[in-house]
């Protein structure tokens, strides 16, 4: 939002839709909705996105990337589903100049010069400090109670779990 980019969010349930729109998403589509394919087609036609940041990397991800236009770039930075993504249209990599790549923060930290790392870290810290970004903590579990308390905390659908020192 700060850079003028319009975000299209993809979710697997309706609960986070309002929160994502409040955070500035232009569109939020539920991939489990009966109208998802039509909704996706309409949004991709209207917005013409060229970057797909993906932390799920499943079959829906493959379909989204296949539906995107030429020169699109799929960046996979997580794997939150057991199903494997597939390249539905390998010819798109050649004829539409599409790209797929992985991003791992550890590798970025190892291969990025100190000045660039400091600039990125300062930008992130500033966003947390001034409230533009925040982390939702859904549960706190004491370290001494982690074995008993963690299953209930993990059952909550959103937010992070903070393990605290006794």
C-alpha positions as a printed NumPy array, in Angstrom:
array([[  0.   ,   0.   ,   0.   ],
       [  2.813,   2.426,   0.864],
       [  4.335,   1.98 ,  -2.588],
       [  1.043,   2.314,  -4.443],
       [  0.816,  -1.394,  -5.223],
       [ -2.626,  -2.949,  -5.035],
       [ -2.697,  -6.217,  -3.117],
       [ -4.886,  -9.174,  -3.987],
       [ -5.214, -11.469,  -0.989],
       [ -6.068, -15.159,  -1.216],
       [ -7.571, -16.911,   1.803],
       [ -9.044, -20.329,   2.565],
       [-11.864, -19.125,   4.823],
       [-13.911, -15.945,   5.2  ],
       [-12.73 , -14.924,   8.689],
       [ -9.649, -12.89 ,   7.626],
       [-11.268, -11.074,   4.686],
       [-12.329,  -7.936,   6.593],
       [ -8.982,  -7.659,   8.388],
       [ -7.047,  -7.895,   5.115],
       [ -9.23 ,  -5.227,   3.532],
       [ -8.685,  -3.019,   6.593],
       [ -4.945,  -3.486,   6.072],
       [ -5.276,  -2.209,   2.512],
       [ -5.96 ,  -5.215,   0.295],
       [ -7.781,  -4.131,  -2.845],
       [ -9.341,  -7.568,  -3.258],
       [ -9.548, -10.658,  -1.044],
       [-10.68 , -13.905,  -2.648],
       [-11.651, -17.084,  -0.823],
       [-10.167, -20.002,  -2.743],
       [-12.792, -22.367,  -1.283],
       [-15.664, -20.254,  -2.64 ],
       [-17.779, -21.699,  -5.46 ],
       [-17.156, -18.493,  -7.425],
       [-13.366, -18.439,  -6.877],
       [-12.39 , -19.236, -10.486],
       [-14.658, -16.519, -11.886],
       [-13.673, -14.034,  -9.169],
       [ -9.98 , -14.687,  -9.811],
       [-10.375, -14.269, -13.559],
       [-12.175, -10.938, -13.105],
       [ -9.653,  -9.587, -10.589],
       [ -6.632, -10.655, -12.654],
       [ -8.15 ,  -9.016, -15.726],
       [ -8.835,  -5.782, -13.839],
       [ -5.58 ,  -5.529, -11.865],
       [ -3.085,  -7.278, -14.177],
       [ -0.68 ,  -8.273, -11.36 ],
       [  2.825,  -9.421, -12.269],
       [  4.133, -10.589,  -8.871],
       [  2.66 , -13.482,  -6.877],
       [  4.08 , -13.798,  -3.338],
       [  3.123, -17.268,  -2.134],
       [  3.544, -18.914,   1.257],
       [  1.159, -21.823,   0.542],
       [  2.573, -23.331,  -2.681],
       [ -0.23 , -25.756,  -3.499],
       [ -2.47 , -26.61 ,  -6.427],
       [ -4.427, -23.346,  -6.164],
       [ -1.134, -21.457,  -6.378],
       [ -0.387, -23.227,  -9.65 ],
       [ -3.767, -22.215, -11.05 ],
       [ -3.313, -18.594,  -9.989],
       [  0.102, -18.398, -11.632],
       [ -1.164, -20.052, -14.818],
       [ -3.941, -17.432, -15.011],
       [ -1.542, -14.496, -14.619],
       [ -0.274, -12.581, -17.628],
       [  3.067, -12.429, -19.374],
       [  6.228, -11.482, -17.461],
       [  4.654, -12.678, -14.201],
       [  6.902, -13.692, -11.34 ],
       [  5.908, -16.351,  -8.746],
       [  7.958, -16.061,  -5.549],
       [  7.482, -19.007,  -3.193],
       [  8.573, -18.285,   0.379],
       [  6.733, -20.995,   2.3  ],
       [  4.992, -24.347,   2.02 ],
       [  1.791, -24.505,   4.057],
       [  0.063, -27.383,   2.299],
       [  1.092, -30.996,   1.734],
       [ -0.052, -30.978,  -1.888],
       [  2.553, -30.306,  -4.52 ],
       [  2.245, -27.346,  -6.87 ],
       [  2.69 , -28.094, -10.532],
       [  3.484, -26.037, -13.559],
       [  0.205, -26.311, -15.426],
       [  1.48 , -24.588, -18.536],
       [  5.275, -25.03 , -18.867],
       [  5.187, -23.231, -22.212],
       [  4.301, -20.042, -20.342],
       [  7.825, -19.983, -18.91 ],
       [  9.186, -19.817, -22.434],
       [  6.657, -17.92 , -24.482],
       [  5.262, -15.593, -21.805],
       [  8.597, -15.065, -19.982],
       [  7.112, -16.128, -16.642],
       [  9.475, -16.918, -13.76 ],
       [  9.266, -19.047, -10.631],
       [ 11.729, -18.663,  -7.777],
       [ 12.09 , -19.417,  -4.122],
       [ 12.922, -16.919,  -1.398],
       [ 14.559, -17.986,   1.848],
       [ 15.375, -15.231,   4.337],
       [ 18.437, -17.106,   5.654],
       [ 19.936, -17.173,   2.164],
       [ 19.092, -13.508,   1.62 ],
       [ 20.827, -12.609,   4.9  ],
       [ 23.925, -14.608,   3.928],
       [ 24.175, -13.108,   0.443],
       [ 23.201,  -9.471,   0.983],
       [ 25.7  ,  -6.771,   1.879],
       [ 25.534,  -5.226,   5.338],
       [ 24.288,  -1.813,   4.175],
       [ 21.304,  -3.333,   2.343],
       [ 20.485,  -5.561,   5.324],
       [ 20.617,  -2.602,   7.723],
       [ 18.375,  -0.541,   5.447],
       [ 15.794,  -3.353,   5.306],
       [ 15.954,  -4.021,   9.06 ],
       [ 15.546,  -0.32 ,   9.873],
       [ 12.543,  -0.057,   7.536],
       [ 10.877,  -3.055,   9.188],
       [ 11.612,  -1.767,  12.706],
       [ 10.21 ,   1.663,  11.83 ],
       [  6.947,   0.122,  10.632],
       [  6.553,  -1.846,  13.864],
       [  7.56 ,   1.154,  16.006],
       [  5.069,   3.564,  14.424],
       [  2.228,   1.039,  14.336],
       [  1.958,   0.48 ,  10.59 ],
       [  2.805,  -3.175,  11.249],
       [  2.011,  -5.344,  14.23 ],
       [  2.009,  -8.991,  15.217],
       [ -1.191, -10.59 ,  16.462],
       [ -0.517, -12.847,  19.432],
       [ -3.413, -15.248,  19.901],
       [ -2.   , -17.118,  22.905],
       [  0.771, -17.009,  25.467],
       [  2.037, -20.302,  26.864],
       [  4.526, -20.548,  29.721],
       [  7.599, -22.615,  28.914],
       [  6.908, -24.797,  31.943],
       [  3.416, -25.547,  30.542],
       [  4.302, -25.822,  26.846],
       [  3.633, -29.569,  26.507],
       [  0.153, -29.295,  28.017],
       [ -0.757, -25.82 ,  26.759],
       [  0.532, -25.798,  23.207],
       [ -2.145, -28.041,  21.601],
       [ -4.971, -25.697,  22.657],
       [ -2.988, -22.662,  21.514],
       [ -2.304, -24.259,  18.124],
       [ -6.029, -24.936,  17.663],
       [ -6.697, -21.194,  17.367],
       [ -6.935, -20.186,  13.696],
       [ -5.071, -16.868,  13.687],
       [ -2.191, -15.127,  15.35 ],
       [  1.127, -16.136,  16.757],
       [  1.805, -18.139,  19.886],
       [  4.288, -16.623,  22.295],
       [  6.137, -19.008,  24.576],
       [  7.024, -17.048,  27.685],
       [  9.596, -17.646,  30.372],
       [  8.005, -18.594,  33.691]])
